[in-house]
Amino acid sequence: MSTFSDIINQDKLTLVDFSAEWCGPCKMMKPILNDLKSKIGDNATIIKVDVDKSPKAASEYNIKGVPTLMLFKNGEIKWRQAGVVQANKLEQIINNHLTI
């Protein structure tokens, strides 16, 4: 099983959705991320991290509010935004970082 660190340190883009079970806006992200996955295919990995179950990761990345979305490549943060973000905007951000 891959650890969080293994996943974000890959040479592949990884979109991390820091969320929580009790968070209403986090629930809105689920269909958005499913839509995004169908658009980007294998260009990026999408993972969800529950801040209540993974407080160490939430603390390490200074997550103050959920949902917080972060894009990683080779362990580096390439983009970060708190709040609900639409699939077309996420797709554009991922596509912009594919060529970098």
C-alpha positions, 0 to 999 in steps of 0.5 A: 500500500502506498503512503501519502508521501509515496503518492505525492512524491511521484513524478505524476501530478496528484490532486489532494482533496483535504476534507472531513465527513462533517463538512457540507462543501466537502460533500459537494466536491465528490461529484466534481472530482468524479467528473474531473477524473473522467476528463483527465483520465490518467494525467493525474492521481486524485486522492482524498485525505480526511483531516480527522483521520490524518491529522498529521498530514493536515498539520504538516500542510497547514490545513485550516479549512476544508475542503482544501485542494492541493496539487503536488508533483515530485513532492512539491506543492504546485497549486493550492486553494481552499473551498469548492472548485469546479471541475473545469477550473481544476482540469485547466489547472492540471492541464497547465501543470502537465507541460511544466 
